């Protein structure tokens, strides 16, 4: 579990309880891609690729103190090679997937992110 210092999902918290919540949350997650534990969630590649992510919201619940979200993230990775002229490793992207639990604390909108092991 990790708290990412300075990461706040204020727009998502403000949209809680509206039909726009999931859209706003996905947008905020995409903006915070560097704070997500994608490198730790790699299963195929050795490095996260600079490609857009796709977020799937699986479950959302709320208490007075926080909004909890379980989300799946599809993203890309590469297998880093030596980049030598005779390196047989093709440069291609692999599809990766990991699940995270987000805890958006009220009222500050600070976020705790937990990578879930499947």
Phi, psi and omega in degrees: 000141179215141172262126180268114183297131178084357180271121180226136176249061182296322179293320179294317179297320178294331181272357181304135179087002178246163177296342182275354187307307184298318179297315180294318179298315179299320179296317179293323177295319179296323178291332183259025186305326180291340180269350180280148184279051184290319180300319180290338182268004181298139177238333186247305185272183179246351181212139177290133179276153178278077181223157179297155176258158172237125183253133176241122179274122181264320184205142177224135174215164183215149170234182177296332186265337183199162171251125181253136182226130170256124185225147172258144181233122171264133180207180184243151174225166173231157173261114184288127176249187182275349181062027176279160182298328182259015179288117182283354182286115178288145177274109180210158180265145176251147176275129179241159178211136172215162177242143180229156172246125177253135173241110179262109186280139177263146356269357188285340181068019175289153190238134169252133181241130177236125173281127182264131176272130180258000000 
